[in-house]
């Protein structure tokens, strides 16, 4: 019984680590997507023309 509880604690710890890693990856992906959007804005010729005429 004690061994089963120990294994259960290990599983819970691993689940928490997986969840944390997943959340970190999602945050990194979101940050990367934002950077790509900003870069696209800068590289889009239509935006450049718009900025010049404004």
mmCIF entry with sequence, helices, sheets and N, C-alpha, C, O atoms, coordinates in Angstrom:
data_MODEL
# 
_entry.id   MODEL 
# 
_entity.id                         1 
_entity.type                       polymer 
_entity.pdbx_number_of_molecules   1 
# 
_entity_poly.entity_id                      1 
_entity_poly.type                           'polypeptide(L)' 
_entity_poly.nstd_linkage                   no 
_entity_poly.nstd_monomer                   no 
_entity_poly.pdbx_seq_one_letter_code       
;(UNK)(UNK)(UNK)(UNK)(UNK)(UNK)(UNK)(UNK)(UNK)(UNK)(UNK)(UNK)(UNK)(UNK)(UNK)(UNK)
(UNK)(UNK)(UNK)(UNK)(UNK)(UNK)(UNK)(UNK)(UNK)(UNK)(UNK)(UNK)(UNK)(UNK)(UNK)(UNK)
(UNK)(UNK)(UNK)(UNK)(UNK)(UNK)(UNK)(UNK)(UNK)(UNK)(UNK)(UNK)(UNK)(UNK)(UNK)(UNK)
(UNK)(UNK)(UNK)(UNK)(UNK)(UNK)
;
_entity_poly.pdbx_seq_one_letter_code_can   XXXXXXXXXXXXXXXXXXXXXXXXXXXXXXXXXXXXXXXXXXXXXXXXXXXXXX 
_entity_poly.pdbx_strand_id                 A 
# 
loop_
_entity_poly_seq.entity_id 
_entity_poly_seq.num 
_entity_poly_seq.mon_id 
_entity_poly_seq.hetero 
1 1  UNK n 
1 2  UNK n 
1 3  UNK n 
1 4  UNK n 
1 5  UNK n 
1 6  UNK n 
1 7  UNK n 
1 8  UNK n 
1 9  UNK n 
1 10 UNK n 
1 11 UNK n 
1 12 UNK n 
1 13 UNK n 
1 14 UNK n 
1 15 UNK n 
1 16 UNK n 
1 17 UNK n 
1 18 UNK n 
1 19 UNK n 
1 20 UNK n 
1 21 UNK n 
1 22 UNK n 
1 23 UNK n 
1 24 UNK n 
1 25 UNK n 
1 26 UNK n 
1 27 UNK n 
1 28 UNK n 
1 29 UNK n 
1 30 UNK n 
1 31 UNK n 
1 32 UNK n 
1 33 UNK n 
1 34 UNK n 
1 35 UNK n 
1 36 UNK n 
1 37 UNK n 
1 38 UNK n 
1 39 UNK n 
1 40 UNK n 
1 41 UNK n 
1 42 UNK n 
1 43 UNK n 
1 44 UNK n 
1 45 UNK n 
1 46 UNK n 
1 47 UNK n 
1 48 UNK n 
1 49 UNK n 
1 50 UNK n 
1 51 UNK n 
1 52 UNK n 
1 53 UNK n 
1 54 UNK n 
# 
_struct_asym.id          A 
_struct_asym.entity_id   1 
# 
loop_
_struct_conf.conf_type_id 
_struct_conf.id 
_struct_conf.pdbx_PDB_helix_id 
_struct_conf.beg_label_comp_id 
_struct_conf.beg_label_asym_id 
_struct_conf.beg_label_seq_id 
_struct_conf.pdbx_beg_PDB_ins_code 
_struct_conf.end_label_comp_id 
_struct_conf.end_label_asym_id 
_struct_conf.end_label_seq_id 
_struct_conf.pdbx_end_PDB_ins_code 
_struct_conf.beg_auth_comp_id 
_struct_conf.beg_auth_asym_id 
_struct_conf.beg_auth_seq_id 
_struct_conf.end_auth_comp_id 
_struct_conf.end_auth_asym_id 
_struct_conf.end_auth_seq_id 
_struct_conf.pdbx_PDB_helix_class 
_struct_conf.details 
_struct_conf.pdbx_PDB_helix_length 
HELX_P HELX_P1 AA1 UNK A 2  ? UNK A 43 ? UNK A 2  UNK A 43 1 ? 42 
HELX_P HELX_P2 AA2 UNK A 45 ? UNK A 53 ? UNK A 45 UNK A 53 1 ? 9  
# 
_struct_conf_type.id          HELX_P 
_struct_conf_type.criteria    ? 
_struct_conf_type.reference   ? 
# 
loop_
_atom_site.group_PDB 
_atom_site.id 
_atom_site.type_symbol 
_atom_site.label_atom_id 
_atom_site.label_alt_id 
_atom_site.label_comp_id 
_atom_site.label_asym_id 
_atom_site.label_entity_id 
_atom_site.label_seq_id 
_atom_site.pdbx_PDB_ins_code 
_atom_site.Cartn_x 
_atom_site.Cartn_y 
_atom_site.Cartn_z 
_atom_site.occupancy 
_atom_site.B_iso_or_equiv 
_atom_site.pdbx_formal_charge 
_atom_site.auth_seq_id 
_atom_site.auth_comp_id 
_atom_site.auth_asym_id 
_atom_site.auth_atom_id 
_atom_site.pdbx_PDB_model_num 
ATOM 1   N N  . UNK A 1 1  ? 0.824 -1.211 0.000   1.00 0.00 ? 1  UNK A N  1 
ATOM 2   C CA . UNK A 1 1  ? 0.000 0.000  0.000   1.00 0.00 ? 1  UNK A CA 1 
ATOM 3   C C  . UNK A 1 1  ? 0.866 1.273  0.000   1.00 0.00 ? 1  UNK A C  1 
ATOM 4   O O  . UNK A 1 1  ? 0.600 2.230  -0.728  1.00 0.00 ? 1  UNK A O  1 
ATOM 5   N N  . UNK A 1 2  ? 1.892 1.246  0.830   1.00 0.00 ? 2  UNK A N  1 
ATOM 6   C CA . UNK A 1 2  ? 2.793 2.398  0.896   1.00 0.00 ? 2  UNK A CA 1 
ATOM 7   C C  . UNK A 1 2  ? 3.444 2.654  -0.465  1.00 0.00 ? 2  UNK A C  1 
ATOM 8   O O  . UNK A 1 2  ? 3.588 3.802  -0.886  1.00 0.00 ? 2  UNK A O  1 
ATOM 9   N N  . UNK A 1 3  ? 3.830 1.587  -1.138  1.00 0.00 ? 3  UNK A N  1 
ATOM 10  C CA . UNK A 1 3  ? 4.460 1.714  -2.455  1.00 0.00 ? 3  UNK A CA 1 
ATOM 11  C C  . UNK A 1 3  ? 3.490 2.336  -3.459  1.00 0.00 ? 3  UNK A C  1 
ATOM 12  O O  . UNK A 1 3  ? 3.892 3.136  -4.304  1.00 0.00 ? 3  UNK A O  1 
ATOM 13  N N  . UNK A 1 4  ? 2.243 1.974  -3.364  1.00 0.00 ? 4  UNK A N  1 
ATOM 14  C CA . UNK A 1 4  ? 1.229 2.527  -4.261  1.00 0.00 ? 4  UNK A CA 1 
ATOM 15  C C  . UNK A 1 4  ? 1.078 4.036  -4.042  1.00 0.00 ? 4  UNK A C  1 
ATOM 16  O O  . UNK A 1 4  ? 0.986 4.798  -5.003  1.00 0.00 ? 4  UNK A O  1 
ATOM 17  N N  . UNK A 1 5  ? 1.054 4.456  -2.796  1.00 0.00 ? 5  UNK A N  1 
ATOM 18  C CA . UNK A 1 5  ? 0.962 5.887  -2.494  1.00 0.00 ? 5  UNK A CA 1 
ATOM 19  C C  . UNK A 1 5  ? 2.192 6.633  -3.008  1.00 0.00 ? 5  UNK A C  1 
ATOM 20  O O  . UNK A 1 5  ? 2.088 7.746  -3.524  1.00 0.00 ? 5  UNK A O  1 
ATOM 21  N N  . UNK A 1 6  ? 3.334 6.012  -2.860  1.00 0.00 ? 6  UNK A N  1 
ATOM 22  C CA . UNK A 1 6  ? 4.567 6.628  -3.353  1.00 0.00 ? 6  UNK A CA 1 
ATOM 23  C C  . UNK A 1 6  ? 4.499 6.812  -4.871  1.00 0.00 ? 6  UNK A C  1 
ATOM 24  O O  . UNK A 1 6  ? 4.871 7.866  -5.388  1.00 0.00 ? 6  UNK A O  1 
ATOM 25  N N  . UNK A 1 7  ? 4.030 5.797  -5.574  1.00 0.00 ? 7  UNK A N  1 
ATOM 26  C CA . UNK A 1 7  ? 3.898 5.878  -7.034  1.00 0.00 ? 7  UNK A CA 1 
ATOM 27  C C  . UNK A 1 7  ? 2.888 6.951  -7.420  1.00 0.00 ? 7  UNK A C  1 
ATOM 28  O O  . UNK A 1 7  ? 3.087 7.680  -8.391  1.00 0.00 ? 7  UNK A O  1 
ATOM 29  N N  . UNK A 1 8  ? 1.826 7.041  -6.668  1.00 0.00 ? 8  UNK A N  1 
ATOM 30  C CA . UNK A 1 8  ? 0.803 8.048  -6.949  1.00 0.00 ? 8  UNK A CA 1 
ATOM 31  C C  . UNK A 1 8  ? 1.380 9.462  -6.794  1.00 0.00 ? 8  UNK A C  1 
ATOM 32  O O  . UNK A 1 8  ? 1.080 10.348 -7.594  1.00 0.00 ? 8  UNK A O  1 
ATOM 33  N N  . UNK A 1 9  ? 2.193 9.664  -5.781  1.00 0.00 ? 9  UNK A N  1 
ATOM 34  C CA . UNK A 1 9  ? 2.845 10.965 -5.587  1.00 0.00 ? 9  UNK A CA 1 
ATOM 35  C C  . UNK A 1 9  ? 3.782 11.271 -6.748  1.00 0.00 ? 9  UNK A C  1 
ATOM 36  O O  . UNK A 1 9  ? 3.839 12.408 -7.217  1.00 0.00 ? 9  UNK A O  1 
ATOM 37  N N  . UNK A 1 10 ? 4.509 10.274 -7.208  1.00 0.00 ? 10 UNK A N  1 
ATOM 38  C CA . UNK A 1 10 ? 5.395 10.465 -8.356  1.00 0.00 ? 10 UNK A CA 1 
ATOM 39  C C  . UNK A 1 10 ? 4.601 10.890 -9.586  1.00 0.00 ? 10 UNK A C  1 
ATOM 40  O O  . UNK A 1 10 ? 5.010 11.789 -10.320 1.00 0.00 ? 10 UNK A O  1 
ATOM 41  N N  . UNK A 1 11 ? 3.477 10.245 -9.800  1.00 0.00 ? 11 UNK A N  1 
ATOM 42  C CA . UNK A 1 11 ? 2.634 10.565 -10.958 1.00 0.00 ? 11 UNK A CA 1 
ATOM 43  C C  . UNK A 1 11 ? 2.138 12.001 -10.865 1.00 0.00 ? 11 UNK A C  1 
ATOM 44  O O  . UNK A 1 11 ? 2.154 12.732 -11.856 1.00 0.00 ? 11 UNK A O  1 
ATOM 45  N N  . UNK A 1 12 ? 1.705 12.402 -9.696  1.00 0.00 ? 12 UNK A N  1 
ATOM 46  C CA . UNK A 1 12 ? 1.207 13.769 -9.507  1.00 0.00 ? 12 UNK A CA 1 
ATOM 47  C C  . UNK A 1 12 ? 2.316 14.783 -9.778  1.00 0.00 ? 12 UNK A C  1 
ATOM 48  O O  . UNK A 1 12 ? 2.082 15.799 -10.432 1.00 0.00 ? 12 UNK A O  1 
ATOM 49  N N  . UNK A 1 13 ? 3.517 14.512 -9.281  1.00 0.00 ? 13 UNK A N  1 
ATOM 50  C CA . UNK A 1 13 ? 4.646 15.418 -9.524  1.00 0.00 ? 13 UNK A CA 1 
ATOM 51  C C  . UNK A 1 13 ? 4.953 15.507 -11.014 1.00 0.00 ? 13 UNK A C  1 
ATOM 52  O O  . UNK A 1 13 ? 5.202 16.592 -11.539 1.00 0.00 ? 13 UNK A O  1 
ATOM 53  N N  . UNK A 1 14 ? 4.936 14.369 -11.688 1.00 0.00 ? 14 UNK A N  1 
ATOM 54  C CA . UNK A 1 14 ? 5.204 14.363 -13.128 1.00 0.00 ? 14 UNK A CA 1 
ATOM 55  C C  . UNK A 1 14 ? 4.126 15.117 -13.894 1.00 0.00 ? 14 UNK A C  1 
ATOM 56  O O  . UNK A 1 14 ? 4.426 15.835 -14.847 1.00 0.00 ? 14 UNK A O  1 
ATOM 57  N N  . UNK A 1 15 ? 2.880 14.957 -13.483 1.00 0.00 ? 15 UNK A N  1 
ATOM 58  C CA . UNK A 1 15 ? 1.788 15.690 -14.132 1.00 0.00 ? 15 UNK A CA 1 
ATOM 59  C C  . UNK A 1 15 ? 1.976 17.196 -13.961 1.00 0.00 ? 15 UNK A C  1 
ATOM 60  O O  . UNK A 1 15 ? 1.753 17.965 -14.896 1.00 0.00 ? 15 UNK A O  1 
ATOM 61  N N  . UNK A 1 16 ? 2.382 17.606 -12.779 1.00 0.00 ? 16 UNK A N  1 
ATOM 62  C CA . UNK A 1 16 ? 2.612 19.033 -12.531 1.00 0.00 ? 16 UNK A CA 1 
ATOM 63  C C  . UNK A 1 16 ? 3.757 19.560 -13.393 1.00 0.00 ? 16 UNK A C  1 
ATOM 64  O O  . UNK A 1 16 ? 3.677 20.663 -13.933 1.00 0.00 ? 16 UNK A O  1 
ATOM 65  N N  . UNK A 1 17 ? 4.819 18.768 -13.519 1.00 0.00 ? 17 UNK A N  1 
ATOM 66  C CA . UNK A 1 17 ? 5.938 19.178 -14.372 1.00 0.00 ? 17 UNK A CA 1 
ATOM 67  C C  . UNK A 1 17 ? 5.511 19.280 -15.829 1.00 0.00 ? 17 UNK A C  1 
ATOM 68  O O  . UNK A 1 17 ? 5.878 20.226 -16.525 1.00 0.00 ? 17 UNK A O  1 
ATOM 69  N N  . UNK A 1 18 ? 4.740 18.312 -16.286 1.00 0.00 ? 18 UNK A N  1 
ATOM 70  C CA . UNK A 1 18 ? 4.253 18.340 -17.665 1.00 0.00 ? 18 UNK A CA 1 
ATOM 71  C C  . UNK A 1 18 ? 3.376 19.557 -17.911 1.00 0.00 ? 18 UNK A C  1 
ATOM 72  O O  . UNK A 1 18 ? 3.490 20.217 -18.944 1.00 0.00 ? 18 UNK A O  1 
ATOM 73  N N  . UNK A 1 19 ? 2.510 19.848 -16.967 1.00 0.00 ? 19 UNK A N  1 
ATOM 74  C CA . UNK A 1 19 ? 1.624 21.004 -17.106 1.00 0.00 ? 19 UNK A CA 1 
ATOM 75  C C  . UNK A 1 19 ? 2.431 22.303 -17.148 1.00 0.00 ? 19 UNK A C  1 
ATOM 76  O O  . UNK A 1 19 ? 2.151 23.188 -17.957 1.00 0.00 ? 19 UNK A O  1 
ATOM 77  N N  . UNK A 1 20 ? 3.420 22.408 -16.285 1.00 0.00 ? 20 UNK A N  1 
ATOM 78  C CA . UNK A 1 20 ? 4.264 23.604 -16.265 1.00 0.00 ? 20 UNK A CA 1 
ATOM 79  C C  . UNK A 1 20 ? 5.019 23.758 -17.585 1.00 0.00 ? 20 UNK A C  1 
ATOM 80  O O  . UNK A 1 20 ? 5.068 24.844 -18.162 1.00 0.00 ? 20 UNK A O  1 
ATOM 81  N N  . UNK A 1 21 ? 5.604 22.660 -18.053 1.00 0.00 ? 21 UNK A N  1 
ATOM 82  C CA . UNK A 1 21 ? 6.337 22.708 -19.322 1.00 0.00 ? 21 UNK A CA 1 
ATOM 83  C C  . UNK A 1 21 ? 5.415 23.067 -20.478 1.00 0.00 ? 21 UNK A C  1 
ATOM 84  O O  . UNK A 1 21 ? 5.785 23.846 -21.357 1.00 0.00 ? 21 UNK A O  1 
ATOM 85  N N  . UNK A 1 22 ? 4.222 22.503 -20.474 1.00 0.00 ? 22 UNK A N  1 
ATOM 86  C CA . UNK A 1 22 ? 3.255 22.808 -21.524 1.00 0.00 ? 22 UNK A CA 1 
ATOM 87  C C  . UNK A 1 22 ? 2.922 24.298 -21.514 1.00 0.00 ? 22 UNK A C  1 
ATOM 88  O O  . UNK A 1 22 ? 2.913 24.942 -22.563 1.00 0.00 ? 22 UNK A O  1 
ATOM 89  N N  . UNK A 1 23 ? 2.653 24.837 -20.344 1.00 0.00 ? 23 UNK A N  1 
ATOM 90  C CA . UNK A 1 23 ? 2.317 26.260 -20.233 1.00 0.00 ? 23 UNK A CA 1 
ATOM 91  C C  . UNK A 1 23 ? 3.471 27.151 -20.677 1.00 0.00 ? 23 UNK A C  1 
ATOM 92  O O  . UNK A 1 23 ? 3.258 28.178 -21.320 1.00 0.00 ? 23 UNK A O  1 
ATOM 93  N N  . UNK A 1 24 ? 4.682 26.758 -20.334 1.00 0.00 ? 24 UNK A N  1 
ATOM 94  C CA . UNK A 1 24 ? 5.847 27.529 -20.778 1.00 0.00 ? 24 UNK A CA 1 
ATOM 95  C C  . UNK A 1 24 ? 5.959 27.504 -22.297 1.00 0.00 ? 24 UNK A C  1 
ATOM 96  O O  . UNK A 1 24 ? 6.269 28.521 -22.919 1.00 0.00 ? 24 UNK A O  1 
ATOM 97  N N  . UNK A 1 25 ? 5.707 26.342 -22.892 1.00 0.00 ? 25 UNK A N  1 
ATOM 98  C CA . UNK A 1 25 ? 5.776 26.233 -24.350 1.00 0.00 ? 25 UNK A CA 1 
ATOM 99  C C  . UNK A 1 25 ? 4.697 27.063 -25.022 1.00 0.00 ? 25 UNK A C  1 
ATOM 100 O O  . UNK A 1 25 ? 4.949 27.692 -26.050 1.00 0.00 ? 25 UNK A O  1 
ATOM 101 N N  . UNK A 1 26 ? 3.506 27.073 -24.459 1.00 0.00 ? 26 UNK A N  1 
ATOM 102 C CA . UNK A 1 26 ? 2.418 27.881 -25.015 1.00 0.00 ? 26 UNK A CA 1 
ATOM 103 C C  . UNK A 1 26 ? 2.795 29.359 -24.948 1.00 0.00 ? 26 UNK A C  1 
ATOM 104 O O  . UNK A 1 26 ? 2.575 30.102 -25.905 1.00 0.00 ? 26 UNK A O  1 
ATOM 105 N N  . UNK A 1 27 ? 3.354 29.779 -23.836 1.00 0.00 ? 27 UNK A N  1 
ATOM 106 C CA . UNK A 1 27 ? 3.770 31.179 -23.696 1.00 0.00 ? 27 UNK A CA 1 
ATOM 107 C C  . UNK A 1 27 ? 4.848 31.540 -24.706 1.00 0.00 ? 27 UNK A C  1 
ATOM 108 O O  . UNK A 1 27 ? 4.822 32.618 -25.299 1.00 0.00 ? 27 UNK A O  1 
ATOM 109 N N  . UNK A 1 28 ? 5.800 30.625 -24.897 1.00 0.00 ? 28 UNK A N  1 
ATOM 110 C CA . UNK A 1 28 ? 6.850 30.877 -25.889 1.00 0.00 ? 28 UNK A CA 1 
ATOM 111 C C  . UNK A 1 28 ? 6.259 30.964 -27.290 1.00 0.00 ? 28 UNK A C  1 
ATOM 112 O O  . UNK A 1 28 ? 6.643 31.829 -28.077 1.00 0.00 ? 28 UNK A O  1 
ATOM 113 N N  . UNK A 1 29 ? 5.319 30.064 -27.603 1.00 0.00 ? 29 UNK A N  1 
ATOM 114 C CA . UNK A 1 29 ? 4.677 30.081 -28.920 1.00 0.00 ? 29 UNK A CA 1 
ATOM 115 C C  . UNK A 1 29 ? 3.926 31.389 -29.141 1.00 0.00 ? 29 UNK A C  1 
ATOM 116 O O  . UNK A 1 29 ? 4.006 31.982 -30.217 1.00 0.00 ? 29 UNK A O  1 
ATOM 117 N N  . UNK A 1 30 ? 3.203 31.831 -28.128 1.00 0.00 ? 30 UNK A N  1 
ATOM 118 C CA . UNK A 1 30 ? 2.452 33.083 -28.245 1.00 0.00 ? 30 UNK A CA 1 
ATOM 119 C C  . UNK A 1 30 ? 3.397 34.261 -28.466 1.00 0.00 ? 30 UNK A C  1 
ATOM 120 O O  . UNK A 1 30 ? 3.125 35.148 -29.275 1.00 0.00 ? 30 UNK A O  1 
ATOM 121 N N  . UNK A 1 31 ? 4.491 34.256 -27.747 1.00 0.00 ? 31 UNK A N  1 
ATOM 122 C CA . UNK A 1 31 ? 5.477 35.333 -27.907 1.00 0.00 ? 31 UNK A CA 1 
ATOM 123 C C  . UNK A 1 31 ? 6.058 35.309 -29.319 1.00 0.00 ? 31 UNK A C  1 
ATOM 124 O O  . UNK A 1 31 ? 6.219 36.351 -29.953 1.00 0.00 ? 31 UNK A O  1 
ATOM 125 N N  . UNK A 1 32 ? 6.367 34.123 -29.795 1.00 0.00 ? 32 UNK A N  1 
ATOM 126 C CA . UNK A 1 32 ? 6.932 33.977 -31.136 1.00 0.00 ? 32 UNK A CA 1 
ATOM 127 C C  . UNK A 1 32 ? 5.933 34.448 -32.197 1.00 0.00 ? 32 UNK A C  1 
ATOM 128 O O  . UNK A 1 32 ? 6.311 35.125 -33.153 1.00 0.00 ? 32 UNK A O  1 
ATOM 129 N N  . UNK A 1 33 ? 4.661 34.090 -32.024 1.00 0.00 ? 33 UNK A N  1 
ATOM 130 C CA . UNK A 1 33 ? 3.624 34.521 -32.974 1.00 0.00 ? 33 UNK A CA 1 
ATOM 131 C C  . UNK A 1 33 ? 3.509 36.042 -32.993 1.00 0.00 ? 33 UNK A C  1 
ATOM 132 O O  . UNK A 1 33 ? 3.355 36.638 -34.060 1.00 0.00 ? 33 UNK A O  1 
ATOM 133 N N  . UNK A 1 34 ? 3.580 36.664 -31.841 1.00 0.00 ? 34 UNK A N  1 
ATOM 134 C CA . UNK A 1 34 ? 3.515 38.124 -31.773 1.00 0.00 ? 34 UNK A CA 1 
ATOM 135 C C  . UNK A 1 34 ? 4.703 38.754 -32.505 1.00 0.00 ? 34 UNK A C  1 
ATOM 136 O O  . UNK A 1 34 ? 4.554 39.742 -33.224 1.00 0.00 ? 34 UNK A O  1 
ATOM 137 N N  . UNK A 1 35 ? 5.873 38.166 -32.307 1.00 0.00 ? 35 UNK A N  1 
ATOM 138 C CA . UNK A 1 35 ? 7.056 38.683 -33.004 1.00 0.00 ? 35 UNK A CA 1 
ATOM 139 C C  . UNK A 1 35 ? 6.894 38.547 -34.514 1.00 0.00 ? 35 UNK A C  1 
ATOM 140 O O  . UNK A 1 35 ? 7.261 39.450 -35.265 1.00 0.00 ? 35 UNK A O  1 
ATOM 141 N N  . UNK A 1 36 ? 6.347 37.421 -34.957 1.00 0.00 ? 36 UNK A N  1 
ATOM 142 C CA . UNK A 1 36 ? 6.129 37.221 -36.393 1.00 0.00 ? 36 UNK A CA 1 
ATOM 143 C C  . UNK A 1 36 ? 5.149 38.247 -36.949 1.00 0.00 ? 36 UNK A C  1 
ATOM 144 O O  . UNK A 1 36 ? 5.352 38.781 -38.039 1.00 0.00 ? 36 UNK A O  1 
ATOM 145 N N  . UNK A 1 37 ? 4.098 38.516 -36.204 1.00 0.00 ? 37 UNK A N  1 
ATOM 146 C CA . UNK A 1 37 ? 3.113 39.506 -36.654 1.00 0.00 ? 37 UNK A CA 1 
ATOM 147 C C  . UNK A 1 37 ? 3.752 40.884 -36.786 1.00 0.00 ? 37 UNK A C  1 
ATOM 148 O O  . UNK A 1 37 ? 3.506 41.601 -37.756 1.00 0.00 ? 37 UNK A O  1 
ATOM 149 N N  . UNK A 1 38 ? 4.564 41.245 -35.815 1.00 0.00 ? 38 UNK A N  1 
ATOM 150 C CA . UNK A 1 38 ? 5.250 42.539 -35.871 1.00 0.00 ? 38 UNK A CA 1 
ATOM 151 C C  . UNK A 1 38 ? 6.191 42.602 -37.068 1.00 0.00 ? 38 UNK A C  1 
ATOM 152 O O  . UNK A 1 38 ? 6.275 43.617 -37.760 1.00 0.00 ? 38 UNK A O  1 
ATOM 153 N N  . UNK A 1 39 ? 6.893 41.502 -37.295 1.00 0.00 ? 39 UNK A N  1 
ATOM 154 C CA . UNK A 1 39 ? 7.823 41.459 -38.422 1.00 0.00 ? 39 UNK A CA 1 
ATOM 155 C C  . UNK A 1 39 ? 7.074 41.555 -39.748 1.00 0.00 ? 39 UNK A C  1 
ATOM 156 O O  . UNK A 1 39 ? 7.525 42.226 -40.676 1.00 0.00 ? 39 UNK A O  1 
ATOM 157 N N  . UNK A 1 40 ? 5.925 40.880 -39.833 1.00 0.00 ? 40 UNK A N  1 
ATOM 158 C CA . UNK A 1 40 ? 5.113 40.946 -41.055 1.00 0.00 ? 40 UNK A CA 1 
ATOM 159 C C  . UNK A 1 40 ? 4.643 42.375 -41.304 1.00 0.00 ? 40 UNK A C  1 
ATOM 160 O O  . UNK A 1 40 ? 4.637 42.844 -42.442 1.00 0.00 ? 40 UNK A O  1 
ATOM 161 N N  . UNK A 1 41 ? 4.257 43.053 -40.250 1.00 0.00 ? 41 UNK A N  1 
ATOM 162 C CA . UNK A 1 41 ? 3.821 44.447 -40.400 1.00 0.00 ? 41 UNK A CA 1 
ATOM 163 C C  . UNK A 1 41 ? 4.951 45.301 -40.959 1.00 0.00 ? 41 UNK A C  1 
ATOM 164 O O  . UNK A 1 41 ? 4.741 46.149 -41.826 1.00 0.00 ? 41 UNK A O  1 
ATOM 165 N N  . UNK A 1 42 ? 6.135 45.064 -40.453 1.00 0.00 ? 42 UNK A N  1 
ATOM 166 C CA . UNK A 1 42 ? 7.283 45.854 -40.908 1.00 0.00 ? 42 UNK A CA 1 
ATOM 167 C C  . UNK A 1 42 ? 7.671 45.528 -42.340 1.00 0.00 ? 42 UNK A C  1 
ATOM 168 O O  . UNK A 1 42 ? 8.151 46.394 -43.072 1.00 0.00 ? 42 UNK A O  1 
ATOM 169 N N  . UNK A 1 43 ? 7.467 44.291 -42.735 1.00 0.00 ? 43 UNK A N  1 
ATOM 170 C CA . UNK A 1 43 ? 7.901 43.857 -44.066 1.00 0.00 ? 43 UNK A CA 1 
ATOM 171 C C  . UNK A 1 43 ? 6.826 43.974 -45.141 1.00 0.00 ? 43 UNK A C  1 
ATOM 172 O O  . UNK A 1 43 ? 7.105 43.749 -46.319 1.00 0.00 ? 43 UNK A O  1 
ATOM 173 N N  . UNK A 1 44 ? 5.622 44.318 -44.758 1.00 0.00 ? 44 UNK A N  1 
ATOM 174 C CA . UNK A 1 44 ? 4.531 44.416 -45.720 1.00 0.00 ? 44 UNK A CA 1 
ATOM 175 C C  . UNK A 1 44 ? 4.630 45.755 -46.464 1.00 0.00 ? 44 UNK A C  1 
ATOM 176 O O  . UNK A 1 44 ? 4.534 46.815 -45.845 1.00 0.00 ? 44 UNK A O  1 
ATOM 177 N N  . UNK A 1 45 ? 4.821 45.709 -47.784 1.00 0.00 ? 45 UNK A N  1 
ATOM 178 C CA . UNK A 1 45 ? 4.964 46.960 -48.564 1.00 0.00 ? 45 UNK A CA 1 
ATOM 179 C C  . UNK A 1 45 ? 3.743 47.871 -48.457 1.00 0.00 ? 45 UNK A C  1 
ATOM 180 O O  . UNK A 1 45 ? 3.886 49.093 -48.489 1.00 0.00 ? 45 UNK A O  1 
ATOM 181 N N  . UNK A 1 46 ? 2.565 47.307 -48.334 1.00 0.00 ? 46 UNK A N  1 
ATOM 182 C CA . UNK A 1 46 ? 1.358 48.135 -48.197 1.00 0.00 ? 46 UNK A CA 1 
ATOM 183 C C  . UNK A 1 46 ? 1.429 48.986 -46.937 1.00 0.00 ? 46 UNK A C  1 
ATOM 184 O O  . UNK A 1 46 ? 1.041 50.155 -46.938 1.00 0.00 ? 46 UNK A O  1 
ATOM 185 N N  . UNK A 1 47 ? 1.917 48.400 -45.890 1.00 0.00 ? 47 UNK A N  1 
ATOM 186 C CA . UNK A 1 47 ? 2.059 49.161 -44.647 1.00 0.00 ? 47 UNK A CA 1 
ATOM 187 C C  . UNK A 1 47 ? 3.104 50.252 -44.797 1.00 0.00 ? 47 UNK A C  1 
ATOM 188 O O  . UNK A 1 47 ? 2.944 51.347 -44.256 1.00 0.00 ? 47 UNK A O  1 
ATOM 189 N N  . UNK A 1 48 ? 4.162 49.964 -45.521 1.00 0.00 ? 48 UNK A N  1 
ATOM 190 C CA . UNK A 1 48 ? 5.197 50.982 -45.723 1.00 0.00 ? 48 UNK A CA 1 
ATOM 191 C C  . UNK A 1 48 ? 4.631 52.171 -46.483 1.00 0.00 ? 48 UNK A C  1 
ATOM 192 O O  . UNK A 1 48 ? 4.879 53.321 -46.119 1.00 0.00 ? 48 UNK A O  1 
ATOM 193 N N  . UNK A 1 49 ? 3.876 51.900 -47.531 1.00 0.00 ? 49 UNK A N  1 
ATOM 194 C CA . UNK A 1 49 ? 3.268 52.980 -48.301 1.00 0.00 ? 49 UNK A CA 1 
ATOM 195 C C  . UNK A 1 49 ? 2.285 53.773 -47.458 1.00 0.00 ? 49 UNK A C  1 
ATOM 196 O O  . UNK A 1 49 ? 2.218 54.999 -47.537 1.00 0.00 ? 49 UNK A O  1 
ATOM 197 N N  . UNK A 1 50 ? 1.539 53.061 -46.663 1.00 0.00 ? 50 UNK A N  1 
ATOM 198 C CA . UNK A 1 50 ? 0.561 53.730 -45.811 1.00 0.00 ? 50 UNK A CA 1 
ATOM 199 C C  . UNK A 1 50 ? 1.271 54.669 -44.837 1.00 0.00 ? 50 UNK A C  1 
ATOM 200 O O  . UNK A 1 50 ? 0.831 55.796 -44.611 1.00 0.00 ? 50 UNK A O  1 
ATOM 201 N N  . UNK A 1 51 ? 2.372 54.189 -44.268 1.00 0.00 ? 51 UNK A N  1 
ATOM 202 C CA . UNK A 1 51 ? 3.119 55.014 -43.316 1.00 0.00 ? 51 UNK A CA 1 
ATOM 203 C C  . UNK A 1 51 ? 3.712 56.240 -43.990 1.00 0.00 ? 51 UNK A C  1 
ATOM 204 O O  . UNK A 1 51 ? 3.764 57.312 -43.387 1.00 0.00 ? 51 UNK A O  1 
ATOM 205 N N  . UNK A 1 52 ? 4.150 56.101 -45.203 1.00 0.00 ? 52 UNK A N  1 
ATOM 206 C CA . UNK A 1 52 ? 4.753 57.230 -45.915 1.00 0.00 ? 52 UNK A CA 1 
ATOM 207 C C  . UNK A 1 52 ? 3.705 58.300 -46.202 1.00 0.00 ? 52 UNK A C  1 
ATOM 208 O O  . UNK A 1 52 ? 3.985 59.493 -46.091 1.00 0.00 ? 52 UNK A O  1 
ATOM 209 N N  . UNK A 1 53 ? 2.503 57.874 -46.568 1.00 0.00 ? 53 UNK A N  1 
ATOM 210 C CA . UNK A 1 53 ? 1.466 58.839 -46.935 1.00 0.00 ? 53 UNK A CA 1 
ATOM 211 C C  . UNK A 1 53 ? 0.771 59.437 -45.730 1.00 0.00 ? 53 UNK A C  1 
ATOM 212 O O  . UNK A 1 53 ? 0.113 60.470 -45.849 1.00 0.00 ? 53 UNK A O  1 
ATOM 213 N N  . UNK A 1 54 ? 0.902 58.817 -44.588 1.00 0.00 ? 54 UNK A N  1 
ATOM 214 C CA . UNK A 1 54 ? 0.236 59.344 -43.386 1.00 0.00 ? 54 UNK A CA 1 
ATOM 215 C C  . UNK A 1 54 ? 0.929 60.555 -42.836 1.00 0.00 ? 54 UNK A C  1 
ATOM 216 O O  . UNK A 1 54 ? 0.492 61.113 -41.830 1.00 0.00 ? 54 UNK A O  1 
# 
